[in-house]
């Protein structure tokens, strides 16, 4: 598989791919917001105040052909303008590291490095990852957006417009807590019955993160 295709698939299958419940159950109790454009702009404005994020995550992958849910755990760090580390700790060690124009994949002891600026696919992945982390869903022209809410969350459902992207995912659902407008969890539906769920826990906002975090030797 070419690196570009691998990274795009990796993004949707592990990064923005939360609880043991189905997609239908996750949506239960949500209603359309009265003024969706205002809600999307509110979420976007909230992201502008974020200079850094540190969080642990729990990922659950539900596949129709498997009886058991695949559970992974890890941590991620984000720092403006363009530094991010997404690291799996269990059941394997694997990390994506973005720092400036460098895009690195650390698979155990194997390190692969790519130049974001010289590769359109890596720029797409980089922009989507950083934009989603910052809550910039209102600016996502690559997706058709629908805004819903319940008492605790705003839910933004994102359906890809690009045919190639639709071949990887059917839709994404990003859940924002109403009390602080931070991303609480994300669901990625990859087919009729397959989906990935990520729940973010132990978040720290706007705390200092050293450069060493965004190196492969960290």
Rosetta blueprint (number, residue, H / E / L):
1 X L
2 X L
3 X H
4 X H
5 X H
6 X H
7 X H
8 X H
9 X H
10 X H
11 X H
12 X H
13 X H
14 X H
15 X H
16 X L
17 X L
18 X L
19 X L
20 X L
21 X L
22 X L
23 X H
24 X H
25 X H
26 X H
27 X H
28 X L
29 X L
30 X L
31 X E
32 X E
33 X L
34 X L
35 X L
36 X H
37 X H
38 X H
39 X H
40 X H
41 X H
42 X H
43 X H
44 X H
45 X H
46 X H
47 X H
48 X H
49 X L
50 X L
51 X L
52 X E
53 X E
54 X E
55 X E
56 X E
57 X E
58 X E
59 X E
60 X E
61 X E
62 X E
63 X L
64 X L
65 X L
66 X L
67 X L
68 X L
69 X L
70 X E
71 X E
72 X E
73 X E
74 X E
75 X E
76 X E
77 X E
78 X E
79 X E
80 X L
81 X L
82 X L
83 X E
84 X E
85 X E
86 X E
87 X E
88 X E
89 X E
90 X E
91 X L
92 X L
93 X L
94 X E
95 X E
96 X E
97 X E
98 X E
99 X E
100 X L
101 X L
102 X E
103 X E
104 X E
105 X E
106 X E
107 X E
108 X L
109 X L
110 X E
111 X E
112 X E
113 X E
114 X E
115 X E
116 X L
117 X L
118 X L
119 X L
120 X H
121 X H
122 X H
123 X H
124 X H
125 X H
126 X H
127 X H
128 X H
129 X H
130 X H
131 X H
132 X H
133 X H
134 X L
135 X L
136 X L
137 X H
138 X H
139 X H
140 X L
141 X L
142 X L
143 X E
144 X E
145 X E
146 X E
147 X E
148 X E
149 X E
150 X L
151 X L
152 X L
153 X E
154 X E
155 X E
156 X E
157 X E
158 X E
159 X E
160 X E
161 X L
162 X L
163 X H
164 X H
165 X H
166 X H
167 X L
168 X L
169 X L
170 X L
171 X E
172 X E
173 X E
174 X E
175 X E
176 X E
177 X E
178 X L
179 X L
180 X L
181 X L
182 X L
183 X E
184 X E
185 X E
186 X E
187 X E
188 X E
189 X E
190 X L
191 X L
192 X L
193 X L
194 X L
195 X E
196 X E
197 X E
198 X E
199 X E
200 X E
201 X E
202 X E
203 X E
204 X E
205 X E
206 X L
207 X L
208 X L
209 X L
210 X L
211 X H
212 X H
213 X H
214 X H
215 X L
216 X L
217 X L
218 X L
